[in-house]
Amino acid sequence: MTLDTGAPATGYATSTGAPLDPDVAISNKGRVKAEMERVLRAFGGATRLNMAPALAL
């Protein structure tokens, strides 16, 4: 999974806080569609943990 910039989509987590891995390996050709749907749903509902660095005041 990549961002619109082409960089890996790192720093995302599920609603339970489990980190999402942007690298997905699909070994069974027959499962490509189902796995892509699963990954897209997971990232679609994910929270970005490292949006921007904190500002020092």
Kinemage of the C-alpha trace (Angstrom):
@kinemage 1
@onewidth
@group {chain A} dominant
@subgroup {mainchain}
@vectorlist {calphas} color= white
{ca met a 1} P 0.000 0.000 0.000
{ca thr a 2} L 1.383 3.414 -0.922
{ca leu a 3} L 0.473 7.031 -0.342
{ca asp a 4} L -0.413 9.369 -3.213
{ca thr a 5} L 3.256 10.427 -3.220
{ca gly a 6} L 4.313 6.839 -3.944
{ca ala a 7} L 5.886 6.379 -0.506
{ca pro a 8} L 4.966 3.296 1.576
{ca ala a 9} L 1.898 3.854 3.777
{ca thr a 10} L 3.661 3.481 7.115
{ca gly a 11} L 2.393 4.738 10.455
{ca tyr a 12} L -1.217 3.553 10.148
{ca ala a 13} L -3.068 1.568 12.815
{ca thr a 14} L -6.405 -0.175 13.205
{ca ser a 15} L -9.033 1.016 15.682
{ca thr a 16} L -7.532 -1.389 18.225
{ca gly a 17} L -4.082 0.174 17.798
{ca ala a 18} L -2.543 -2.686 15.852
{ca pro a 19} L -0.067 -1.345 13.276
{ca leu a 20} L -0.806 -1.984 9.604
{ca asp a 21} L 2.015 -3.262 7.411
{ca pro a 22} L 2.081 -1.543 3.989
{ca asp a 23} L 3.736 -4.622 2.437
{ca val a 24} L 1.245 -7.298 1.451
{ca ala a 25} L 2.312 -10.639 -0.020
{ca ile a 26} L -0.322 -12.677 -1.825
{ca ser a 27} L 0.856 -16.146 -2.764
{ca asn a 28} L -2.411 -17.562 -4.088
{ca lys a 29} L -3.454 -16.041 -7.420
{ca gly a 30} L -7.084 -16.947 -6.751
{ca arg a 31} L -7.117 -14.821 -3.570
{ca val a 32} L -5.778 -11.584 -5.086
{ca lys a 33} L -9.170 -9.835 -5.244
{ca ala a 34} L -10.215 -10.878 -1.724
{ca glu a 35} L -6.854 -9.873 -0.225
{ca met a 36} L -6.851 -6.498 -1.982
{ca glu a 37} L -10.370 -5.842 -0.701
{ca arg a 38} L -9.260 -6.746 2.831
{ca val a 39} L -6.214 -4.464 2.670
{ca leu a 40} L -8.173 -1.548 1.194
{ca arg a 41} L -10.841 -1.867 3.915
{ca ala a 42} L -8.165 -2.001 6.625
{ca phe a 43} L -6.356 1.098 5.357
{ca gly a 44} L -9.614 2.908 4.562
{ca gly a 45} L -10.653 2.699 8.207
{ca ala a 46} L -7.165 3.192 9.644
{ca thr a 47} L -5.812 6.043 11.712
{ca arg a 48} L -2.550 7.757 10.779
{ca leu a 49} L -0.366 7.799 13.872
{ca asn a 50} L 2.432 10.095 12.710
{ca met a 51} L 0.620 12.869 10.868
{ca ala a 52} L 3.076 15.665 11.609
{ca pro a 53} L 5.804 16.414 14.102
{ca ala a 54} L 4.712 18.146 17.280
{ca leu a 55} L 5.310 21.875 17.408
{ca ala a 56} L 7.637 23.136 20.102
{ca leu a 57} L 6.279 26.264 21.750
